[in-house]
Amino acid sequence: MSQEYGGGYNNYFNIGLVKTLTEFNLDNYIGIAKYTGDIYQGDRSHGVRVESSILLPYRFIGEGFDPESFDKDFGSLPFYIFKEDFFDPITRIKRGCFYAAESEDEWYLQDNKRNDLEKIQCRGGFAQRERLTTYQKDPLNQLRQAVHYPDVALGKEPFLSIWKIISIETSITGVPIVTLKSHRSFGELPSLNEGVINIDVLPALKTALDKLENSINRLSPTDVVDRCRDALSVVFGDLCGNREKDLGKAIEGYVKQQDKQLENMISWAGRLVNRFHPRGKPNEQFKKGLRPPSEEDAQLSVRCVWLVLVELGWATA
């Protein structure tokens, strides 16, 4: 080790910190203290304290990804985490890296705020020693051949947000750097005006909307579209006076009740969701050459539910 990185306790890692983190690729690992929650970056032989670092549990959402496989923990910490390095609140874009838990290890640290840690001789100077949960950057091998990237859920229930992977770039050290853009989050649906809704249909509608809102933050676009269709089936079934009809026939029944049997924004929004529904079925995709529902289709379907409820006066914008 050169003199630049040696010396006494106070200048161990302090001098040339940026050079250390880049040249020696010390950002490949994160260490988290089990009891204090302090965060360190580097590796087991030389870690430095990271201030104001945002770490979020994450999971991939999409075809071929099992949400439950991302819900496992490593001790008291989540197994998979996203480290945010940049966020623009105007464009709602994040940039950072994904990490996966690897082991619990003894780290040699430089942390002037931790006077409780044992100091030991290390590389011609002194360092502190602490047992940390070690995370390594995820190489994202499962996405290398992906035609479409999955969505990313950040956070823990009940506070989650959904993000779209815009790009993945490989750094000079071979680490994937991911750029995310905000997709969807709780609050997509309006608040119901329960007093104006038929008391007989209200429980079914609330159940359908609860399932829809939960799917917005958990499931694939196909599932979100299906939940939108379920909710609108309840609405149009009540409007046409027959809850047994499927959505398409219920919309027809509603239109027949309108002045001159003319379509309106409510019926158009319902028909749009009804058209998206078959796109989630593999046999329909094959037979009619349809593409599967996209994230944008799912967002539009949710907004259609919003429009129907607000236009009817069943909800407040």
C-alpha positions as CSV (number, residue, x, y, z in Angstrom):
1,M,0.0,0.0,0.0
2,S,1.4,3.4,-0.9
3,Q,1.9,6.1,1.7
4,E,-1.1,7.9,0.3
5,Y,-3.3,5.2,1.9
6,G,-1.2,4.4,4.9
7,G,-0.4,6.5,8.0
8,G,-2.4,7.1,11.2
9,Y,-6.0,6.4,12.1
10,N,-7.3,9.8,10.9
11,N,-6.0,9.5,7.3
12,Y,-6.7,5.8,6.7
13,F,-8.9,5.9,3.6
14,N,-9.6,9.7,4.0
15,I,-6.9,10.8,1.6
16,G,-7.8,10.1,-2.0
17,L,-11.2,8.6,-1.1
18,V,-12.6,9.1,-4.6
19,K,-9.6,7.5,-6.1
20,T,-9.9,4.6,-3.7
21,L,-13.6,4.0,-4.5
22,T,-13.1,4.2,-8.3
23,E,-9.7,2.7,-8.9
24,F,-10.1,-0.2,-6.5
25,N,-13.7,-0.7,-7.3
26,L,-14.8,-0.5,-3.6
27,D,-18.4,0.3,-4.5
28,N,-19.0,-3.3,-5.5
29,Y,-19.9,-4.1,-1.9
30,I,-22.1,-2.6,0.8
31,G,-22.0,-3.5,4.5
32,I,-24.8,-2.8,6.9
33,A,-24.3,-2.9,10.7
34,K,-26.9,-5.2,12.2
35,Y,-27.8,-3.2,15.3
36,T,-27.0,0.4,14.4
37,G,-28.1,0.3,10.7
38,D,-24.9,2.2,9.7
39,I,-24.0,1.7,6.1
40,Y,-20.5,1.2,4.7
41,Q,-19.1,1.0,1.2
42,G,-16.0,-0.8,0.1
43,D,-15.2,-4.4,1.0
44,R,-14.2,-6.5,3.9
45,S,-10.7,-5.2,4.1
46,H,-11.4,-1.5,3.8
47,G,-14.9,0.0,4.3
48,V,-15.9,3.7,4.6
49,R,-19.0,5.1,6.1
50,V,-21.7,6.2,3.6
51,E,-23.8,9.2,4.7
52,S,-27.4,9.8,3.5
53,S,-27.5,6.7,1.4
54,I,-31.0,5.5,0.3
55,L,-31.4,1.7,0.3
56,L,-34.7,0.2,-0.7
57,P,-35.9,-3.4,-0.9
58,Y,-36.9,-4.3,-4.4
59,R,-38.5,-7.0,-6.5
60,F,-39.0,-7.6,-10.2
61,I,-42.5,-7.7,-11.6
62,G,-43.3,-9.4,-14.9
63,E,-43.6,-12.6,-16.8
64,G,-41.2,-15.2,-15.5
65,F,-40.5,-13.5,-12.2
66,D,-42.0,-14.9,-9.0
67,P,-42.7,-12.0,-6.6
68,E,-42.4,-14.3,-3.6
69,S,-38.8,-15.2,-4.5
70,F,-37.9,-11.6,-3.8
71,D,-39.6,-11.4,-0.4
72,K,-37.1,-13.4,1.5
73,D,-34.9,-11.8,4.2
74,F,-31.3,-12.2,5.2
75,G,-31.6,-12.1,9.0
76,S,-33.4,-8.9,9.8
77,L,-32.6,-7.2,6.5
78,P,-34.1,-7.7,3.0
79,F,-32.2,-10.0,0.8
80,Y,-32.4,-7.7,-2.3
81,I,-31.8,-4.0,-2.2
82,F,-31.5,-1.1,-4.6
83,K,-29.0,1.7,-3.8
84,E,-30.1,5.1,-5.1
85,D,-27.3,7.2,-6.4
86,F,-29.4,9.9,-8.2
87,F,-33.0,11.0,-8.2
88,D,-34.7,13.9,-10.1
89,P,-38.1,14.7,-8.6
90,I,-39.1,16.6,-11.7
91,T,-38.7,13.8,-14.2
92,R,-39.2,11.1,-11.6
93,I,-36.0,9.3,-12.7
94,K,-33.7,7.3,-10.4
95,R,-30.3,5.9,-11.1
96,G,-28.5,3.3,-9.0
97,C,-27.5,-0.3,-8.6
98,F,-29.1,-3.6,-7.4
99,Y,-27.4,-5.6,-4.6
100,A,-28.0,-9.0,-3.2
101,A,-27.1,-10.2,0.3
102,E,-24.0,-12.5,0.4
103,S,-22.9,-13.2,4.0
104,E,-22.1,-11.7,7.4
105,D,-18.4,-10.8,7.7
106,E,-15.9,-8.9,9.8
107,W,-15.1,-5.6,8.1
108,Y,-12.2,-3.2,8.7
109,L,-13.6,0.3,8.7
110,Q,-12.8,4.0,8.9
111,D,-15.6,5.6,10.9
112,N,-14.9,8.6,13.1
113,K,-18.4,8.6,14.4
114,R,-18.2,5.2,15.9
115,N,-16.0,5.5,19.0
116,D,-17.5,2.2,20.3
117,L,-15.7,0.1,17.8
118,E,-12.4,-1.7,18.5
119,K,-9.3,-0.2,16.9
120,I,-6.7,-2.6,15.5
121,Q,-3.5,-2.2,13.5
122,C,-4.1,-2.5,9.8
123,R,-1.7,-1.9,6.9
124,G,0.6,0.4,8.7
125,G,-2.2,2.3,10.4
126,F,-5.3,1.7,12.4
127,A,-8.8,0.7,11.5
128,Q,-11.9,-0.4,13.3
129,R,-13.6,-3.8,13.1
130,E,-17.3,-4.5,12.9
131,R,-19.4,-7.4,11.8
132,L,-21.6,-6.4,8.9
133,T,-24.2,-7.9,6.6
134,T,-22.4,-7.9,3.2
135,Y,-24.2,-7.1,-0.1
136,Q,-22.6,-7.5,-3.5
137,K,-23.7,-5.8,-6.7
138,D,-26.0,-7.9,-8.7
139,P,-24.7,-8.6,-12.2
140,L,-28.4,-9.0,-13.4
141,N,-27.6,-12.1,-15.4
142,Q,-31.3,-12.8,-15.6
143,L,-31.9,-9.7,-17.7
144,R,-29.1,-10.1,-20.2
145,Q,-31.2,-11.9,-22.8
146,A,-34.5,-10.2,-21.9
147,V,-36.5,-8.9,-24.8
148,H,-38.5,-6.7,-22.4
149,Y,-37.3,-5.6,-19.0
150,P,-39.5,-6.3,-16.0
151,D,-40.9,-3.5,-13.8
152,V,-39.4,-2.9,-10.4
153,A,-41.3,-2.5,-7.1
154,L,-39.3,-0.4,-4.6
155,G,-40.1,-0.2,-0.9
156,K,-42.2,-2.4,1.4
157,E,-45.9,-2.7,1.8
158,P,-48.0,-0.7,2.4
159,F,-45.7,1.9,0.8
160,L,-44.5,0.8,-2.6
161,S,-43.8,2.5,-5.9
162,I,-43.5,0.9,-9.3
163,W,-40.7,1.9,-11.7
164,K,-39.8,1.1,-15.3
165,I,-36.3,0.2,-16.3
166,I,-35.3,2.7,-19.0
167,S,-31.7,1.5,-19.5
168,I,-29.0,-0.7,-18.1
169,E,-25.4,0.4,-18.7
170,T,-22.3,-1.6,-17.8
171,S,-19.6,0.4,-16.1
172,I,-15.8,0.0,-16.8
173,T,-15.7,-2.4,-13.8
174,G,-18.5,-4.5,-15.3
175,V,-21.2,-3.4,-12.9
176,P,-24.7,-2.8,-14.3
177,I,-25.9,0.8,-13.6
178,V,-29.7,1.0,-13.9
179,T,-31.9,4.0,-14.8
180,L,-35.5,3.9,-13.6
181,K,-38.5,6.0,-14.3
182,S,-41.6,6.2,-12.1
183,H,-44.5,4.2,-13.3
184,R,-47.3,3.8,-10.9
185,S,-48.0,4.1,-7.2
186,F,-50.8,4.0,-4.7
187,G,-53.3,6.8,-5.2
188,E,-54.2,5.9,-8.8
189,L,-57.9,5.4,-7.9
190,P,-60.2,8.1,-6.7
191,S,-62.1,8.1,-3.4
192,L,-65.5,6.6,-3.5
193,N,-68.6,8.7,-2.8
194,E,-70.3,5.8,-1.0
195,G,-73.5,7.7,-0.3
196,V,-74.5,7.8,-4.0
197,I,-73.6,4.1,-4.8
198,N,-76.3,1.4,-4.7
199,I,-75.9,-0.2,-1.3
200,D,-76.3,-3.6,-2.8
201,V,-73.3,-3.2,-5.1
202,L,-71.1,-1.2,-2.9
203,P,-69.4,-4.2,-1.1
204,A,-68.6,-5.9,-4.4
205,L,-67.3,-2.7,-5.9
206,K,-65.0,-2.0,-2.9
207,T,-63.6,-5.5,-3.0
208,A,-62.9,-5.3,-6.7
209,L,-61.2,-1.9,-6.3
210,D,-59.1,-3.1,-3.4
211,K,-57.9,-6.0,-5.5
212,L,-57.2,-3.6,-8.4
213,E,-55.2,-1.3,-6.2
214,N,-53.2,-4.2,-4.8
215,S,-52.5,-5.5,-8.3
216,I,-51.2,-2.0,-9.3
217,N,-48.2,-2.5,-7.0
218,R,-47.7,-6.2,-7.3
219,L,-48.8,-7.8,-10.5
220,S,-48.1,-7.8,-14.3
221,P,-49.9,-5.6,-16.8
222,T,-52.1,-8.5,-17.8
223,D,-53.3,-8.9,-14.2
224,V,-53.9,-5.2,-13.7
225,V,-56.0,-5.1,-16.9
226,D,-58.0,-8.2,-15.6
227,R,-58.6,-6.4,-12.3
228,C,-59.8,-3.3,-14.1
229,R,-62.2,-5.4,-16.1
230,D,-63.5,-7.1,-12.9
231,A,-64.2,-3.7,-11.3
232,L,-66.0,-2.3,-14.4
233,S,-68.0,-5.5,-14.6
234,V,-69.5,-4.7,-11.2
235,V,-70.1,-1.1,-12.3
236,F,-71.8,-1.7,-15.6
237,G,-73.6,-4.8,-14.3
238,D,-75.3,-2.4,-11.8
239,L,-75.9,0.3,-14.4
240,C,-77.7,-2.1,-16.8
241,G,-79.6,-3.9,-14.0
242,N,-78.1,-7.3,-14.5
243,R,-74.9,-8.3,-12.5
244,E,-74.8,-11.7,-14.3
245,K,-73.8,-10.1,-17.6
246,D,-70.1,-10.0,-18.7
247,L,-68.6,-6.6,-19.3
248,G,-69.2,-6.3,-23.0
249,K,-73.0,-7.2,-22.7
250,A,-73.3,-5.0,-19.6
251,I,-71.9,-2.0,-21.5
252,E,-74.4,-2.7,-24.3
253,G,-77.2,-2.7,-21.8
254,Y,-76.0,0.6,-20.3
255,V,-75.9,2.2,-23.7
256,K,-79.5,1.2,-24.5
257,Q,-80.6,3.1,-21.5
258,Q,-79.0,6.4,-22.6
259,D,-80.7,9.2,-24.6
260,K,-81.0,8.0,-28.2
261,Q,-78.9,5.0,-27.2
262,L,-75.7,7.0,-27.8
263,E,-72.3,6.1,-26.6
264,N,-70.5,8.4,-24.1
265,M,-67.2,8.7,-22.3
266,I,-68.3,6.2,-19.7
267,S,-69.2,3.5,-22.3
268,W,-66.1,4.2,-24.4
269,A,-63.8,3.8,-21.3
270,G,-65.5,0.5,-20.5
271,R,-65.1,-0.8,-24.0
272,L,-61.4,0.1,-24.1
273,V,-60.7,-2.0,-21.0
274,N,-62.9,-4.8,-22.4
275,R,-60.8,-4.8,-25.6
276,F,-57.5,-5.0,-23.6
277,H,-58.7,-8.1,-21.7
278,P,-58.3,-10.7,-24.5
279,R,-54.7,-9.5,-25.2
280,G,-53.6,-11.3,-22.0
281,K,-54.7,-14.7,-23.3
282,P,-52.0,-16.6,-25.3
283,N,-54.6,-18.3,-27.6
284,E,-56.1,-14.9,-28.5
285,Q,-52.6,-13.5,-29.1
286,F,-51.8,-16.4,-31.4
287,K,-55.2,-16.4,-33.2
288,K,-55.5,-12.6,-33.8
289,G,-51.8,-11.6,-33.8
290,L,-52.3,-9.4,-30.7
291,R,-49.4,-8.2,-28.6
292,P,-49.6,-8.8,-24.9
293,P,-50.8,-6.0,-22.6
294,S,-48.0,-3.5,-21.9
295,E,-47.3,-1.3,-18.9
296,E,-48.9,1.6,-20.8
297,D,-52.0,-0.5,-21.5
298,A,-52.3,-1.2,-17.7
299,Q,-52.0,2.4,-16.8
300,L,-54.6,3.4,-19.4
301,S,-57.0,0.7,-18.1
302,V,-56.6,2.1,-14.5
303,R,-57.3,5.6,-15.8
304,C,-60.4,4.3,-17.6
305,V,-61.7,2.9,-14.2
306,W,-60.9,6.3,-12.7
307,L,-62.9,8.1,-15.5
308,V,-65.9,5.8,-15.2
309,L,-66.2,6.3,-11.5
310,V,-65.7,10.0,-11.6
311,E,-68.0,10.6,-14.6
312,L,-70.8,8.6,-12.8
313,G,-70.3,10.7,-9.7
314,W,-69.4,7.5,-7.8
315,A,-66.0,9.0,-6.9
316,T,-64.3,12.3,-6.4
317,A,-61.6,13.4,-8.7
